[in-house]
Amino acid sequence: MKVILRRDHETLGKIGDIVDVKNGYARNFLLPRGIAYAALKGNIKALEEEKKSVEKRNLQELKAAESLSAELETVSVTISVQVGEEDKIFGTVTTQMITDALKDKGYDIDKRKIEIEEPIKSLGIYDVSVKLHQNVNAKIKVWVVRE
């Protein structure tokens, strides 16, 4: 069965691609979830309009992410933790802790967007990356201090 993709799919292709899939996969998975349309003339025209609106929305999201990135570059958060001998902290600093600290500063960032390269297990200053958009990352300073 030929279908037209309504959104990007990691294994099938990008928006607007016409792909050939098995009938059951199309009827039971792609069509009910809104991932694809049946490849009909009317659906091709509808998809072109949908594609334009998706591009417009992505452009707006990109602009918003860039402005938020510029704001976050100046932000630093402080996280107080309990420490043991030799200033080793108990556990690690998690993305949830950073999210809560950012929420206190007025920024509502999802914890899944925060990327910690190496586990934070000692006191100090760390640069943490926040993925705001597919093409936009922001760096924030995280100060880990003793409680």
C-alpha positions as CSV (number, residue, x, y, z in Angstrom):
1,M,0.0,0.0,0.0
2,K,1.4,3.4,-0.9
3,V,1.2,6.1,1.9
4,I,2.3,9.7,2.2
5,L,4.1,10.6,5.4
6,R,2.5,13.4,7.4
7,R,5.6,13.8,9.7
8,D,9.2,12.6,9.9
9,H,9.6,8.9,10.7
10,E,13.0,7.5,11.6
11,T,12.8,4.4,9.4
12,L,10.4,5.4,6.6
13,G,11.4,8.9,5.6
14,K,10.6,12.6,5.9
15,I,7.4,14.6,5.6
16,G,5.8,14.3,2.1
17,D,7.6,11.1,1.1
18,I,5.5,8.5,-0.7
19,V,6.5,5.1,0.6
20,D,5.3,1.6,0.0
21,V,4.5,-0.4,3.2
22,K,2.6,-3.5,3.9
23,N,-1.2,-3.2,4.1
24,G,-1.5,-4.2,7.8
25,Y,1.3,-1.8,8.9
26,A,-0.5,1.0,7.2
27,R,-4.0,0.2,8.3
28,N,-3.2,-0.8,11.9
29,F,-0.3,1.6,12.8
30,L,0.4,4.5,10.4
31,L,-3.1,5.6,9.5
32,P,-4.7,5.5,13.0
33,R,-1.8,7.3,14.6
34,G,-1.9,10.0,12.0
35,I,1.7,9.3,10.8
36,A,0.6,8.9,7.2
37,Y,-2.2,9.4,4.7
38,A,-3.3,6.9,2.0
39,A,-1.7,8.0,-1.3
40,L,-4.7,9.6,-3.0
41,K,-4.7,12.8,-5.1
42,G,-6.8,14.8,-2.6
43,N,-4.5,13.7,0.2
44,I,-1.4,14.9,-1.7
45,K,-2.9,18.4,-1.9
46,A,-3.9,18.4,1.8
47,L,-0.4,17.3,2.7
48,E,1.1,20.3,0.8
49,E,-0.9,22.7,2.9
50,E,0.0,20.8,6.1
51,K,3.7,20.9,5.1
52,K,3.5,24.7,4.8
53,S,1.9,25.1,8.2
54,V,4.5,22.7,9.8
55,E,7.4,24.8,8.3
56,K,5.8,28.0,9.6
57,R,5.4,26.5,13.1
58,N,9.0,25.2,13.0
59,L,10.3,28.6,12.1
60,Q,8.4,30.2,15.0
61,E,9.7,27.5,17.4
62,L,13.3,28.2,16.2
63,K,13.0,31.9,16.8
64,A,11.6,31.3,20.3
65,A,14.3,28.8,21.0
66,E,17.0,31.2,19.9
67,S,15.7,34.0,22.1
68,L,15.4,31.7,25.1
69,S,19.0,30.5,24.4
70,A,20.3,34.0,24.5
71,E,18.6,34.5,27.9
72,L,19.8,31.1,29.3
73,E,23.4,31.9,28.4
74,T,23.5,34.5,31.1
75,V,21.8,32.3,33.7
76,S,23.7,30.4,36.4
77,V,22.0,28.1,39.0
78,T,23.3,27.1,42.4
79,I,22.6,23.6,43.8
80,S,23.3,22.9,47.4
81,V,24.2,19.3,48.2
82,Q,25.4,17.3,51.2
83,V,29.1,16.4,51.1
84,G,31.2,13.8,52.7
85,E,34.9,13.4,53.1
86,E,37.1,15.2,50.6
87,D,34.1,17.2,49.3
88,K,32.5,14.2,47.5
89,I,28.8,14.6,47.3
90,F,26.3,11.9,48.2
91,G,24.9,10.7,44.9
92,T,25.0,12.9,41.8
93,V,23.4,16.1,40.6
94,T,20.5,15.1,38.4
95,T,18.7,16.8,35.6
96,Q,15.6,17.1,37.9
97,M,17.7,19.2,40.4
98,I,18.8,21.5,37.6
99,T,15.2,21.8,36.3
100,D,13.9,22.7,39.8
101,A,16.7,25.3,40.2
102,L,15.8,26.8,36.8
103,K,12.1,26.8,37.7
104,D,13.0,28.9,40.8
105,K,14.6,31.4,38.4
106,G,11.4,31.5,36.2
107,Y,12.4,29.2,33.4
108,D,10.2,26.2,32.7
109,I,12.6,23.7,31.0
110,D,11.8,20.0,30.6
111,K,14.4,17.8,32.4
112,R,14.7,15.6,29.2
113,K,16.2,18.6,27.4
114,I,19.0,19.0,29.9
115,E,22.1,17.1,28.9
116,I,24.8,16.4,31.5
117,E,28.0,15.1,29.7
118,E,29.6,13.5,32.7
119,P,27.9,12.7,36.1
120,I,28.4,15.6,38.5
121,K,29.8,14.0,41.7
122,S,31.9,16.7,43.3
123,L,31.7,20.4,44.2
124,G,32.5,23.0,41.5
125,I,31.3,24.9,38.5
126,Y,29.9,23.0,35.5
127,D,28.7,23.9,32.1
128,V,25.5,22.0,31.3
129,S,23.9,21.9,27.8
130,V,20.2,22.5,27.3
131,K,18.7,21.4,23.9
132,L,16.0,23.8,23.2
133,H,15.4,23.0,19.5
134,Q,16.8,20.6,17.0
135,N,19.5,23.2,16.0
136,V,19.6,25.3,19.2
137,N,21.6,24.5,22.3
138,A,22.2,26.7,25.3
139,K,24.9,26.4,28.0
140,I,24.1,27.2,31.6
141,K,26.5,27.4,34.5
142,V,25.7,25.1,37.4
143,W,27.4,25.9,40.7
144,V,27.5,22.8,43.0
145,V,28.1,24.0,46.6
146,R,28.0,22.5,50.0
147,E,24.8,22.7,52.0
